Amino acid sequence: MSKITVVTELYDRNEELERYEYPGVLVDNNHAFYIDAEYRTVILERVNYVSGEYLTTGGPGAVGFDLPVDDVTFFDRITEMSAIELLSKLVRRSKEGA
């Protein structure tokens, strides 16, 4: 997996373009994992490589999943993790011990 920046561009109510950039990793030519640290969520989404950037595609079926995680710092070393280690980070654990 290669580290990339995933870009989402959306129009706001005033039809102004808003741009968001997220650290991510390319899973295959058209899919990337990326992290939204503000919401502590890992997202698998379809992306297109356009003008040197990986842009989210939006639309129905674009998001494979979005998972809340307890700690986003694991993403810094995602390319070094085993599959088991990655899955253990993606499984959110309750702080209440439930």
Residue pairs with C-beta under 8 A, 6 or more apart in sequence:
1 25
1 26
1 27
1 33
1 78
1 79
2 25
2 26
2 79
3 23
3 24
3 25
3 78
3 79
4 24
4 25
4 26
4 32
4 54
5 21
5 22
5 23
5 24
5 53
5 54
6 21
6 22
6 23
6 24
6 32
6 34
6 45
6 47
6 54
6 55
6 56
7 19
7 20
7 21
7 22
7 53
7 54
7 55
7 56
8 19
8 20
8 22
8 55
8 56
8 58
9 17
9 18
9 19
9 20
9 55
10 17
10 18
10 20
11 17
11 18
12 18
22 34
22 35
22 36
23 34
23 35
23 75
24 32
24 33
24 34
24 35
24 54
25 32
25 33
25 34
25 78
25 79
26 32
26 47
26 54
27 33
27 44
29 49
30 46
30 47
30 48
31 44
31 45
31 46
31 47
31 64
32 44
32 45
32 47
32 54
33 42
33 43
33 44
33 78
34 42
34 43
34 45
35 41
35 42
35 43
35 69
35 72
35 75
36 43
37 72
39 68
40 68
40 69
40 70
40 71
40 72
41 66
41 67
41 68
41 69
42 66
42 67
42 69
42 75
42 90
43 63
43 65
43 66
43 67
44 63
44 64
44 65
44 66
45 56
45 57
45 62
45 63
45 64
46 56
46 57
46 61
46 62
46 63
46 64
47 54
47 55
47 56
47 57
48 54
48 55
48 57
49 55
56 62
67 90
67 92
68 92
69 89
69 90
69 92
70 92
70 93
70 95
71 89
74 81
74 89
78 86
81 89
